C-alpha cells in the first residue's frame, strides 16, 4: 500500500513555494533569496532561509548549498506550486 503524506505548509511557505514556481517558469532559472525576500516584502532574509529549509525538509524543493540560485523544485513542489497558480488563475 502506497500512502502519500503531505505535510501542511504555513502561509509563508506556501507563498515562497508559489513565488519560486512562478519565477522558475517565467525566468527559466531559480530566484535568489534576496529576490524572494523583495517580492514577498519580508524584512529579514533569515525568514526566507527558514521557509526554504522547511520546504526542503517537507520534500517540496531541493537546495544546493552555497549556490546563489541553487533551488530546484521536486515533483511534489511542481505539482503543488502549479496547483496553487492554477487556483489563483481560476479565481481571477
C-alpha positions as CSV (number, residue, x, y, z in Angstrom):
1,X,0.0,0.0,0.0
2,X,1.5,3.3,-1.1
3,X,0.3,6.3,1.0
4,X,1.3,9.8,0.3
5,X,1.5,12.1,3.3
6,X,1.7,15.8,2.6
7,X,2.9,17.9,5.5
8,X,0.9,21.2,5.6
9,X,2.5,24.5,4.6
10,X,2.4,27.7,6.6
11,X,1.1,30.7,4.7
12,X,4.7,32.0,4.2
13,X,5.9,28.6,3.0
14,X,3.1,28.4,0.5
15,X,3.8,32.0,-0.7
16,X,7.5,31.2,-1.1
17,X,6.8,28.0,-3.0
18,X,4.3,29.7,-5.3
19,X,6.8,32.5,-6.0
20,X,9.6,30.1,-6.7
21,X,7.4,28.1,-9.1
22,X,6.2,31.2,-10.9
23,X,9.7,32.7,-11.1
24,X,11.3,29.5,-12.5
25,X,8.6,29.1,-15.1
26,X,8.9,32.7,-16.1
27,X,12.7,33.3,-16.0
28,X,13.8,29.7,-16.6
29,X,16.2,29.8,-13.6
30,X,15.5,29.9,-9.8
31,X,15.4,33.1,-7.8
32,X,17.9,34.2,-5.1
33,X,16.9,34.5,-1.5
34,X,17.1,38.3,-2.0
35,X,14.7,38.2,-5.0
36,X,12.2,36.1,-2.9
37,X,12.6,38.5,0.1
38,X,11.9,41.6,-2.0
39,X,9.0,40.1,-3.9
40,X,7.2,38.9,-0.7
41,X,8.2,42.1,1.3
42,X,9.8,40.1,4.0
43,X,12.2,42.3,6.0
44,X,14.6,39.6,7.2
45,X,16.4,37.2,4.8
46,X,16.7,34.7,7.7
47,X,12.9,34.2,7.5
48,X,13.2,33.2,3.8
49,X,16.1,30.9,4.6
50,X,13.9,29.2,7.3
51,X,11.0,28.8,4.9
52,X,13.2,27.3,2.2
53,X,14.7,24.9,4.7
54,X,11.2,23.8,5.8
55,X,10.1,23.4,2.2
56,X,13.2,21.2,1.6
57,X,12.5,19.1,4.7
58,X,8.9,18.6,3.6
59,X,10.1,17.5,0.2
60,X,8.8,20.4,-1.9
61,X,12.3,21.5,-3.1
62,X,16.0,20.7,-3.1
63,X,18.7,23.2,-2.3
64,X,22.3,23.1,-3.4
65,X,24.3,24.6,-0.6
66,X,26.5,27.7,-1.2
67,X,25.0,28.3,-4.7
68,X,23.1,31.6,-5.2
69,X,20.4,30.0,-7.5
70,X,20.6,26.5,-6.1
71,X,16.9,25.9,-5.6
72,X,15.2,23.1,-7.6
73,X,11.6,22.1,-7.2
74,X,10.9,18.5,-6.7
75,X,7.9,16.8,-8.5
76,X,5.8,17.5,-5.4
77,X,6.9,21.2,-5.4
78,X,6.0,21.4,-9.1
79,X,2.6,19.8,-8.5
80,X,1.7,21.9,-5.5
81,X,3.1,25.2,-6.9
82,X,1.3,24.6,-10.2
83,X,-2.0,23.8,-8.5
84,X,-1.8,27.0,-6.4
85,X,-1.0,29.0,-9.5
86,X,-3.9,27.4,-11.4
87,X,-6.3,28.0,-8.5
88,X,-5.4,31.7,-8.4
89,X,-5.9,32.0,-12.2
90,X,-9.3,30.2,-11.9
91,X,-10.4,32.8,-9.3
92,X,-9.5,35.8,-11.3
